[in-house]
Amino acid sequence: MTRYSSRTVILHWLSGGLLLFLLMTGTFVLSNMPNTVEKLGSFKIHMILGLIATLLSLVSIGVILKSPKPEALEMAPWRSKLMKSNHIAIYTVVIAIGVSGFILAQSASLGQIIFFGADTALYRSFKDFGVGVVHGFLTKVLLFLVVTHVLGVISYSIAHKRNIMNRMWF
Ligand code: HEM
């Protein structure tokens, strides 16, 4: 096999796109907005897409473990270990972000306010919650892992004069 299974390819690009969207809008839009009723629509989108991204990661783990893999890339053992650790860390951190986001939303009654119309006042800042600080910190860790993931692909392609992007395409 010269490439990943079609199911793996679809899940990879779907969750990659969703995660980038959540990382960018969370960092540059959501966290800069004051907590007023105008923010509820953005929260709703963030919470729904965040839960979908977390579920997609869980599904991806199952699909990757079950699907046949393409032949291993030629590389030094240390680099191969680093690559595997990067992949495992990405899944672990995405799931931890999803769980911390869910706990944060529950602690601040966001779910009840947004989905069930509860008349509870919005908290002034979600950074008052320890789990909110954890959620924000983990998103920076994820950004670092995604950047090193992409740099790894680019540096391998240049060093081996081989386009390995087509392994993750149809
Ligand atoms: C894996 C998917 C997710 C990603 C990548 C993500 C990303 C982010 C980012 C980048 C921020 C801004 C952090 C900062 O201020 O430094 C944020 C904030 C937040 N997220 Fe998520 N998130 C995800 C899932 C979730 C889920 C599932 C929920 C709730 C069900 C959630 C609820 C929140 C809340 C309440 C905030 C606080 C926004 C604020 O400070 O105003 N997130 N998220």
Boltz pocket constraint, residues with backbone or C-beta under 6 A from the ligand:
constraints:
  - pocket:
      binder: B
      contacts: [[A, 18], [A, 19], [A, 22], [A, 23], [A, 24], [A, 25], [A, 26], [A, 27], [A, 30], [A, 31], [A, 32], [A, 33], [A, 46], [A, 47], [A, 48], [A, 49], [A, 50], [A, 51], [A, 53], [A, 54], [A, 94], [A, 95], [A, 97], [A, 98], [A, 99], [A, 100], [A, 101], [A, 102], [A, 104], [A, 105], [A, 110], [A, 126], [A, 127], [A, 132], [A, 135], [A, 136], [A, 137], [A, 139]]
      max_distance: 6.0
